Amino acid sequence: MLNSLQIGRALAALSVAAFHLSVEFAPGESAFADLTRQGHAGVNFFFVLSEFIILHAHGKDIGHPRQVGLYLRNRFTRVYPVYWLYTAIFVLAVIALNGSTLLPKTISGWVSTVSLFRFSNEATPLSVAWTLFYEVGFYLTFAVLIIHKRLGLAAMAVWAAVILALHQVPPRTSPLGVWTSLLGVNFFVGMAACWLYQRLSPRLALVPLVAGLIGFLSVAVYVDQEMPETTFILAIALSCGLVVLGAATIERVHSISMPALTALGNASYTLYLVHQHVQGLIGEILSYLGLANRLPADALFVTILMLGAFAAYCIHRLVEVPLIAFVRRGRTRTDPSEPGKRSPTKRSADSKPL
């Protein structure tokens, strides 16, 4: 795994966590909260980064249908067990606290929650999990590429055309919205960045990196001037793609070492899924201890954000890592690799889903 990509994961997860935390602060209370009110763009970065990694890890499998089983098993193992466990814990906590209004009301809502396929526009118990429906949709479309290259390219082309023609018509959380939202552009940008990464000379790596950073800065400057959502999404997608392309290309010749952020990048899936509830719990504890009112708003914001990130990392180490290891061991015992195939327990470049 490229360290630059793991660092990117960490920063994206932190930006989303900071965005949700900023919602709890009134404008002007904290400079950090005001700076991170557009932190939801971290979702775009996750999408771009995820598809870059999928193509980087499985590009050689395109057109080789015998590899699709291993690909799908790896995707399932990385996405579902951890998501199901955290969802189950949250559901049990909600039931214990008589907060059933936070849970789906219909069978189709529960089926959507469990399967991560949209049969209902109801919110999932873990509200941030709406992005996983998009991820799963892309994973399945990429699986078509592995099964049959031309058919997969045709499916990708149709999907891109549908997005451009129908984007933003249905709500993003509707069954149709998953396939028509303009957010899907991020997937194609991520694949394009990976394709260019395999061809770009490291001597030119600073060009896309600087261009991407300028793009981010430009969006930050103009976003409050009634920037259309379409422009925002496209500009962020392109900027994310350029930054990922530049950083990954630089790492081909120069090592990038930021151990703390790399470790947090490894925990980014857990951080993304649990940050809202962990931050809320930390805020309650600080209030109970009388610290919430004593700390300046900026210090309170940073304290909750950093403690939340640390707690998520601990949960990752204590829960996510053992769970994934257990699932992989069980899969190896029941479904050993065929001769000549890669072992399903081998750690690969696509070991993280977001």
MIPALUM-768017 format. One record per residue (C-alpha): residue number from 1; x, y, z negated. Coordinates in pm, 1 decimal. Layout:
<k:NUM east:X north:Y up:Z>
...
% end
This chain:
<k:1 east:0.0 north:0.0 up:0.0>
<k:2 east:130.8 north:343.7 up:92.5>
<k:3 east:177.6 north:552.9 up:-221.1>
<k:4 east:49.7 north:860.5 up:-40.3>
<k:5 east:-285.0 north:688.3 up:15.0>
<k:6 east:-312.0 north:587.6 up:-350.8>
<k:7 east:-229.1 north:943.5 up:-454.2>
<k:8 east:-499.2 north:1060.7 up:-215.5>
<k:9 east:-746.7 north:822.1 up:-379.1>
<k:10 east:-664.4 north:963.2 up:-720.8>
<k:11 east:-708.0 north:1322.8 up:-609.8>
<k:12 east:-1034.6 north:1243.2 up:-431.4>
<k:13 east:-1176.7 north:1062.5 up:-735.9>
<k:14 east:-1069.5 north:1348.8 up:-962.3>
<k:15 east:-1229.1 north:1603.9 up:-731.3>
<k:16 east:-1563.0 north:1420.2 up:-740.3>
<k:17 east:-1539.6 north:1384.3 up:-1118.7>
<k:18 east:-1457.1 north:1754.5 up:-1149.8>
<k:19 east:-1749.9 north:1842.8 up:-923.6>
<k:20 east:-1999.4 north:1656.3 up:-1142.7>
<k:21 east:-1843.7 north:1806.6 up:-1453.3>
<k:22 east:-1869.3 north:2156.9 up:-1304.1>
<k:23 east:-2247.8 north:2111.9 up:-1279.7>
<k:24 east:-2256.9 north:2118.6 up:-1660.6>
<k:25 east:-2090.4 north:2461.5 up:-1673.6>
<k:26 east:-2271.6 north:2782.3 up:-1590.8>
<k:27 east:-2100.9 north:2989.0 up:-1315.4>
<k:28 east:-1830.2 north:3205.1 up:-1464.2>
<k:29 east:-1790.5 north:3002.2 up:-1781.7>
<k:30 east:-1481.8 north:2817.3 up:-1659.1>
<k:31 east:-1247.0 north:2906.0 up:-1377.6>
<k:32 east:-1180.3 north:2534.2 up:-1327.7>
<k:33 east:-1549.9 north:2459.8 up:-1298.8>
<k:34 east:-1592.8 north:2736.1 up:-1041.0>
<k:35 east:-1294.2 north:2607.0 up:-842.1>
<k:36 east:-1431.4 north:2253.3 up:-826.6>
<k:37 east:-1793.2 north:2320.4 up:-727.4>
<k:38 east:-1706.6 north:2191.3 up:-378.5>
<k:39 east:-1533.2 north:1884.9 up:-521.1>
<k:40 east:-1797.1 north:1661.4 up:-364.3>
<k:41 east:-1581.4 north:1686.9 up:-50.9>
<k:42 east:-1376.8 north:1415.2 up:-218.9>
<k:43 east:-1641.1 north:1173.8 up:-86.1>
<k:44 east:-1545.5 north:1273.4 up:267.7>
<k:45 east:-1182.3 north:1207.4 up:185.0>
<k:46 east:-1272.2 north:864.1 up:46.0>
<k:47 east:-1454.2 north:775.6 up:367.7>
<k:48 east:-1166.9 north:889.5 up:590.6>
<k:49 east:-908.6 north:713.4 up:374.8>
<k:50 east:-1109.8 north:391.7 up:351.8>
<k:51 east:-1144.5 north:351.0 up:727.3>
<k:52 east:-780.0 north:442.5 up:784.0>
<k:53 east:-688.1 north:157.1 up:550.7>
<k:54 east:-935.0 north:-90.0 up:701.9>
<k:55 east:-796.3 north:-38.5 up:1052.1>
<k:56 east:-438.0 north:-38.0 up:922.2>
<k:57 east:-491.2 north:-366.3 up:735.1>
<k:58 east:-716.9 north:-545.4 up:982.6>
<k:59 east:-635.3 north:-393.5 up:1320.0>
<k:60 east:-446.0 north:-710.6 up:1410.4>
<k:61 east:-761.9 north:-912.8 up:1338.7>
<k:62 east:-970.6 north:-735.1 up:1604.5>
<k:63 east:-1085.8 north:-985.3 up:1862.9>
<k:64 east:-996.2 north:-1284.0 up:1641.4>
<k:65 east:-1330.7 north:-1415.4 up:1509.9>
<k:66 east:-1168.1 north:-1677.1 up:1284.7>
<k:67 east:-1045.7 north:-1391.1 up:1064.8>
<k:68 east:-1390.4 north:-1243.2 up:999.0>
<k:69 east:-1463.5 north:-1478.6 up:708.3>
<k:70 east:-1151.1 north:-1375.0 up:518.8>
<k:71 east:-1217.9 north:-1009.1 up:597.7>
<k:72 east:-1575.0 north:-1025.0 up:465.1>
<k:73 east:-1473.1 north:-1219.3 up:155.2>
<k:74 east:-1207.6 north:-960.6 up:74.2>
<k:75 east:-1458.2 north:-678.6 up:119.7>
<k:76 east:-1718.2 north:-853.9 up:-92.7>
<k:77 east:-1469.2 north:-927.2 up:-370.4>
<k:78 east:-1348.8 north:-570.1 up:-391.2>
<k:79 east:-1689.3 north:-397.8 up:-376.0>
<k:80 east:-1959.5 north:-609.1 up:-536.9>
<k:81 east:-1843.8 north:-780.4 up:-861.6>
<k:82 east:-1722.8 north:-458.3 up:-1025.2>
<k:83 east:-2023.0 north:-262.4 up:-899.3>
<k:84 east:-2267.2 north:-526.3 up:-1024.0>
<k:85 east:-2103.3 north:-539.6 up:-1366.2>
<k:86 east:-2105.8 north:-162.7 up:-1420.9>
<k:87 east:-2463.0 north:-141.7 up:-1291.0>
<k:88 east:-2575.7 north:-419.2 up:-1525.3>
<k:89 east:-2415.0 north:-247.8 up:-1825.3>
<k:90 east:-2581.9 north:81.9 up:-1736.4>
<k:91 east:-2922.5 north:-81.7 up:-1682.4>
<k:92 east:-2903.0 north:-258.1 up:-2019.8>
<k:93 east:-2804.4 north:68.6 up:-2188.5>
<k:94 east:-3094.6 north:251.9 up:-2023.6>
<k:95 east:-3342.0 north:-16.8 up:-2131.3>
<k:96 east:-3207.5 north:-9.9 up:-2487.6>
<k:97 east:-3251.8 north:368.0 up:-2497.3>
<k:98 east:-3598.2 north:357.4 up:-2335.0>
<k:99 east:-3479.4 north:559.3 up:-2037.8>
<k:100 east:-3653.1 north:351.9 up:-1770.4>
<k:101 east:-3724.5 north:662.5 up:-1561.1>
<k:102 east:-3363.2 north:631.7 up:-1442.9>
<k:103 east:-3423.8 north:289.5 up:-1286.2>
<k:104 east:-3580.8 north:190.8 up:-951.8>
<k:105 east:-3958.5 north:145.9 up:-962.9>
<k:106 east:-4006.2 north:-97.2 up:-674.0>
<k:107 east:-3878.9 north:-437.5 up:-567.7>
<k:108 east:-3728.8 north:-281.8 up:-254.2>
<k:109 east:-3544.3 north:-33.8 up:-475.9>
<k:110 east:-3393.1 north:-315.1 up:-679.5>
<k:111 east:-3306.5 north:-515.7 up:-367.5>
<k:112 east:-3130.9 north:-208.6 up:-230.1>
<k:113 east:-2945.0 north:-162.1 up:-557.6>
<k:114 east:-2818.7 north:-519.7 up:-567.6>
<k:115 east:-2745.3 north:-569.4 up:-196.9>
<k:116 east:-2620.0 north:-219.1 up:-106.7>
<k:117 east:-2844.1 north:-234.8 up:201.2>
<k:118 east:-3107.6 north:38.1 up:219.0>
<k:119 east:-3464.2 north:-93.2 up:196.5>
<k:120 east:-3578.8 north:205.5 up:-7.9>
<k:121 east:-3480.7 north:566.7 up:-57.6>
<k:122 east:-3488.7 north:526.6 up:-436.7>
<k:123 east:-3171.6 north:621.6 up:-620.0>
<k:124 east:-2953.6 north:344.0 up:-756.8>
<k:125 east:-2899.4 north:323.0 up:-1135.6>
<k:126 east:-2541.4 north:440.3 up:-1075.5>
<k:127 east:-2628.4 north:750.8 up:-877.6>
<k:128 east:-2284.7 north:781.7 up:-714.9>
<k:129 east:-2331.0 north:437.7 up:-556.3>
<k:130 east:-2519.0 north:597.6 up:-264.6>
<k:131 east:-2183.6 north:618.5 up:-85.7>
<k:132 east:-2137.1 north:240.9 up:-104.2>
<k:133 east:-2427.5 north:190.7 up:136.3>
<k:134 east:-2223.7 north:382.0 up:394.8>
<k:135 east:-1911.3 north:182.4 up:318.7>
<k:136 east:-2089.9 north:-150.9 up:352.8>
<k:137 east:-2245.6 north:-37.3 up:680.4>
<k:138 east:-1904.7 north:44.4 up:821.1>
<k:139 east:-1751.6 north:-279.6 up:695.2>
<k:140 east:-2017.7 north:-480.4 up:877.6>
<k:141 east:-1973.5 north:-279.4 up:1196.9>
<k:142 east:-1598.5 north:-336.6 up:1181.7>
<k:143 east:-1668.3 north:-707.8 up:1135.9>
<k:144 east:-1829.6 north:-701.5 up:1480.9>
<k:145 east:-1498.2 north:-570.0 up:1615.1>
<k:146 east:-1320.2 north:-867.0 up:1464.1>
<k:147 east:-1571.0 north:-1111.1 up:1610.5>
<k:148 east:-1569.1 north:-958.4 up:1959.2>
<k:149 east:-1362.1 north:-653.1 up:2052.4>
<k:150 east:-1578.9 north:-521.9 up:2337.9>
<k:151 east:-1901.1 north:-580.1 up:2151.3>
<k:152 east:-1754.7 north:-407.3 up:1846.6>
<k:153 east:-1640.5 north:-107.1 up:2048.3>
<k:154 east:-1988.3 north:-84.9 up:2199.9>
<k:155 east:-2144.1 north:-96.7 up:1851.7>
<k:156 east:-1909.8 north:178.9 up:1733.7>
<k:157 east:-1990.3 north:391.0 up:2039.1>
<k:158 east:-2365.9 north:349.4 up:1988.1>
<k:159 east:-2332.5 north:439.1 up:1621.1>
<k:160 east:-2131.3 north:752.3 up:1702.4>
<k:161 east:-2387.2 north:856.8 up:1965.1>
<k:162 east:-2674.7 north:806.2 up:1719.9>
<k:163 east:-2498.1 north:1017.0 up:1457.8>
<k:164 east:-2438.3 north:1301.2 up:1701.0>
<k:165 east:-2794.6 north:1286.9 up:1833.7>
<k:166 east:-2993.6 north:1234.4 up:1513.1>
<k:167 east:-2775.8 north:1355.8 up:1227.3>
<k:168 east:-2955.2 north:1501.3 up:927.0>
<k:169 east:-3301.5 north:1410.1 up:1059.7>
<k:170 east:-3384.7 north:1165.2 up:775.0>
<k:171 east:-3259.6 north:1204.0 up:415.8>
<k:172 east:-2912.8 north:1062.7 up:357.2>
<k:173 east:-3055.3 north:810.4 up:111.3>
<k:174 east:-3317.8 north:670.4 up:347.7>
<k:175 east:-3264.5 north:336.2 up:525.8>
<k:176 east:-3219.9 north:519.5 up:855.7>
<k:177 east:-3012.8 north:797.6 up:704.6>
<k:178 east:-2723.3 north:563.6 up:631.0>
<k:179 east:-2679.5 north:516.4 up:1006.8>
<k:180 east:-2757.9 north:869.8 up:1121.8>
<k:181 east:-2597.4 north:1096.7 up:862.1>
<k:182 east:-2318.1 north:1316.2 up:989.8>
<k:183 east:-2108.5 north:1178.7 up:704.2>
<k:184 east:-2049.6 north:879.4 up:930.8>
<k:185 east:-1814.8 north:1098.3 up:1134.2>
<k:186 east:-1561.3 north:1052.3 up:854.8>
<k:187 east:-1530.9 north:683.5 up:941.3>
<k:188 east:-1437.6 north:756.4 up:1300.7>
<k:189 east:-1193.4 north:1029.1 up:1193.2>
<k:190 east:-1024.5 north:778.3 up:959.8>
<k:191 east:-986.3 north:525.3 up:1240.1>
<k:192 east:-852.5 north:792.4 up:1473.2>
<k:193 east:-599.8 north:898.4 up:1207.5>
<k:194 east:-479.4 north:538.3 up:1177.2>
<k:195 east:-449.7 north:502.5 up:1555.3>
<k:196 east:-240.0 north:821.3 up:1569.7>
<k:197 east:-33.4 north:712.3 up:1267.9>
<k:198 east:85.9 north:409.9 up:1462.7>
<k:199 east:207.1 north:639.1 up:1743.7>
<k:200 east:310.9 north:969.7 up:1585.5>
<k:201 east:680.4 north:1041.8 up:1542.8>
<k:202 east:773.7 north:1110.5 up:1178.1>
<k:203 east:950.2 north:1424.0 up:1300.3>
<k:204 east:607.3 north:1571.3 up:1377.0>
<k:205 east:441.0 north:1455.9 up:1054.2>
<k:206 east:437.8 north:1801.5 up:898.5>
<k:207 east:224.1 north:1937.1 up:1183.1>
<k:208 east:-98.1 north:1745.9 up:1097.9>
<k:209 east:-29.4 north:1772.9 up:723.9>
<k:210 east:2.8 north:2152.2 up:731.7>
<k:211 east:-289.5 north:2184.0 up:974.3>
<k:212 east:-506.9 north:1975.3 up:742.5>
<k:213 east:-413.6 north:2180.8 up:437.2>
<k:214 east:-490.6 north:2500.9 up:628.1>
<k:215 east:-825.2 north:2348.1 up:721.3>
<k:216 east:-904.6 north:2280.4 up:354.3>
<k:217 east:-803.5 north:2634.7 up:260.6>
<k:218 east:-1016.8 north:2783.3 up:538.1>
<k:219 east:-1322.9 north:2587.2 up:425.7>
<k:220 east:-1262.8 north:2694.7 up:64.9>
<k:221 east:-1249.5 north:3059.8 up:171.6>
<k:222 east:-1559.5 north:3056.1 up:393.5>
<k:223 east:-1780.0 north:2793.7 up:225.9>
<k:224 east:-1959.7 north:3054.5 up:12.9>
<k:225 east:-2044.6 north:3261.3 up:321.6>
<k:226 east:-2345.5 north:3046.6 up:413.4>
<k:227 east:-2138.4 north:2795.2 up:607.7>
<k:228 east:-2374.3 north:2548.8 up:781.8>
<k:229 east:-2358.3 north:2198.3 up:637.8>
<k:230 east:-2273.5 north:2057.0 up:980.3>
<k:231 east:-1972.0 north:2285.4 up:1007.4>
<k:232 east:-1866.0 north:2202.1 up:651.9>
<k:233 east:-1879.1 north:1824.6 up:706.3>
<k:234 east:-1698.3 north:1834.7 up:1041.3>
<k:235 east:-1430.1 north:2074.0 up:914.2>
<k:236 east:-1368.8 north:1869.1 up:600.2>
<k:237 east:-1360.7 north:1542.2 up:799.3>
<k:238 east:-1102.2 north:1677.6 up:1041.3>
<k:239 east:-893.8 north:1828.2 up:760.2>
<k:240 east:-899.9 north:1500.4 up:566.8>
<k:241 east:-795.0 north:1306.8 up:874.1>
<k:242 east:-502.6 north:1539.7 up:941.9>
<k:243 east:-381.6 north:1526.7 up:580.8>
<k:244 east:-399.9 north:1146.1 up:568.0>
<k:245 east:-223.1 north:1119.1 up:903.1>
<k:246 east:54.2 north:1358.0 up:801.6>
<k:247 east:112.6 north:1214.0 up:454.4>
<k:248 east:114.9 north:852.4 up:573.4>
<k:249 east:352.0 north:935.0 up:860.1>
<k:250 east:592.2 north:1116.5 up:627.6>
<k:251 east:603.4 north:809.0 up:405.3>
<k:252 east:732.3 north:602.9 up:694.1>
<k:253 east:1070.7 north:770.7 up:644.4>
<k:254 east:1052.3 north:932.0 up:298.8>
<k:255 east:935.2 north:758.1 up:-18.1>
<k:256 east:666.5 north:938.2 up:-216.9>
<k:257 east:663.0 north:868.3 up:-589.1>
<k:258 east:401.3 north:1004.9 up:-829.9>
<k:259 east:353.5 north:715.4 up:-1074.0>
<k:260 east:69.4 north:868.7 up:-1275.9>
<k:261 east:-138.9 north:954.1 up:-969.9>
<k:262 east:-56.6 north:620.6 up:-806.2>
<k:263 east:-180.7 north:439.6 up:-1117.6>
<k:264 east:-496.2 north:650.6 up:-1118.6>
<k:265 east:-537.9 north:576.0 up:-748.7>
<k:266 east:-541.4 north:206.9 up:-833.9>
<k:267 east:-823.8 north:282.7 up:-1076.9>
<k:268 east:-1010.8 north:514.3 up:-838.9>
<k:269 east:-1304.3 north:276.7 up:-778.8>
<k:270 east:-1376.8 north:247.0 up:-1149.6>
<k:271 east:-1319.5 north:619.2 up:-1199.6>
<k:272 east:-1563.2 north:697.7 up:-920.5>
<k:273 east:-1836.0 north:464.1 up:-1046.1>
<k:274 east:-1826.0 north:545.6 up:-1418.4>
<k:275 east:-1699.9 north:903.2 up:-1443.1>
<k:276 east:-2038.9 north:1069.9 up:-1493.2>
<k:277 east:-2135.0 north:852.1 up:-1788.3>
<k:278 east:-1787.5 north:848.1 up:-1940.1>
<k:279 east:-1759.7 north:1226.9 up:-1917.4>
<k:280 east:-2105.4 north:1263.6 up:-2069.1>
<k:281 east:-2007.7 north:1037.9 up:-2359.3>
<k:282 east:-1683.4 north:1230.1 up:-2414.2>
<k:283 east:-1878.0 north:1556.3 up:-2416.8>
<k:284 east:-2115.7 north:1414.6 up:-2678.7>
<k:285 east:-1823.8 north:1300.5 up:-2895.1>
<k:286 east:-1656.2 north:1640.1 up:-2872.5>
<k:287 east:-1984.2 north:1806.5 up:-2966.5>
<k:288 east:-2029.5 north:1570.5 up:-3261.2>
<k:289 east:-1678.3 north:1653.7 up:-3380.5>
<k:290 east:-1753.0 north:2025.1 up:-3345.0>
<k:291 east:-1480.5 north:2074.6 up:-3085.3>
<k:292 east:-1700.7 north:2155.3 up:-2787.1>
<k:293 east:-1792.6 north:2495.8 up:-2928.2>
<k:294 east:-1444.2 north:2572.6 up:-3055.5>
<k:295 east:-1251.2 north:2508.3 up:-2735.3>
<k:296 east:-1241.8 north:2774.8 up:-2462.7>
<k:297 east:-1446.7 north:2674.7 up:-2157.9>
<k:298 east:-1137.1 north:2613.9 up:-1944.2>
<k:299 east:-974.9 north:2396.8 up:-2211.6>
<k:300 east:-1300.0 north:2203.5 up:-2263.7>
<k:301 east:-1331.1 north:2136.5 up:-1890.6>
<k:302 east:-974.6 north:2007.7 up:-1858.1>
<k:303 east:-1000.4 north:1802.7 up:-2178.9>
<k:304 east:-1315.8 north:1621.2 up:-2067.7>
<k:305 east:-1178.7 north:1565.5 up:-1717.0>
<k:306 east:-844.2 north:1426.5 up:-1834.8>
<k:307 east:-992.3 north:1212.3 up:-2114.0>
<k:308 east:-1247.2 north:1078.8 up:-1865.7>
<k:309 east:-974.9 north:986.2 up:-1618.6>
<k:310 east:-772.8 north:814.5 up:-1891.1>
<k:311 east:-1078.2 north:623.7 up:-2014.4>
<k:312 east:-1157.8 north:512.9 up:-1658.4>
<k:313 east:-801.4 north:389.6 up:-1614.7>
<k:314 east:-832.2 north:186.5 up:-1936.0>
<k:315 east:-1161.7 north:38.5 up:-1815.5>
<k:316 east:-995.3 north:-45.7 up:-1485.4>
<k:317 east:-715.3 north:-232.2 up:-1661.8>
<k:318 east:-938.8 north:-406.0 up:-1915.5>
<k:319 east:-1237.3 north:-486.5 up:-1694.0>
<k:320 east:-1181.5 north:-439.5 up:-1321.2>
<k:321 east:-839.5 north:-603.5 up:-1290.1>
<k:322 east:-930.0 north:-920.4 up:-1486.7>
<k:323 east:-1266.7 north:-948.8 up:-1311.5>
<k:324 east:-1116.6 north:-929.1 up:-963.9>
<k:325 east:-844.2 north:-1176.6 up:-1061.1>
<k:326 east:-1108.4 north:-1416.6 up:-1193.5>
<k:327 east:-1318.0 north:-1392.6 up:-875.9>
<k:328 east:-1013.6 north:-1447.6 up:-657.0>
<k:329 east:-902.4 north:-1749.7 up:-857.8>
<k:330 east:-1247.0 north:-1903.3 up:-830.3>
<k:331 east:-1259.2 north:-1837.6 up:-458.3>
<k:332 east:-919.0 north:-2000.6 up:-409.9>
<k:333 east:-1026.0 north:-2315.5 up:-594.2>
<k:334 east:-1349.6 north:-2355.2 up:-399.5>
<k:335 east:-1241.6 north:-2230.6 up:-56.9>
<k:336 east:-869.2 north:-2287.7 up:7.0>
<k:337 east:-716.5 north:-2119.7 up:309.0>
<k:338 east:-678.8 north:-2318.2 up:624.1>
<k:339 east:-323.1 north:-2390.9 up:740.0>
<k:340 east:-171.9 north:-2091.7 up:910.7>
<k:341 east:-412.8 north:-1841.7 up:756.4>
<k:342 east:-325.8 north:-1577.1 up:505.8>
<k:343 east:-406.1 north:-1668.8 up:147.4>
<k:344 east:-718.6 north:-1490.1 up:24.3>
<k:345 east:-542.3 north:-1417.7 up:-302.6>
<k:346 east:-262.6 north:-1229.8 up:-136.7>
<k:347 east:-271.9 north:-860.0 up:-217.9>
<k:348 east:-325.2 north:-662.7 up:99.9>
<k:349 east:-327.4 north:-301.2 up:207.1>
<k:350 east:-705.0 north:-284.3 up:188.0>
<k:351 east:-722.1 north:-382.3 up:-178.2>
<k:352 east:-934.3 north:-82.0 up:-269.6>
<k:353 east:-1277.9 north:-15.7 up:-124.4>
<k:354 east:-1295.8 north:367.4 up:-157.2>
% end
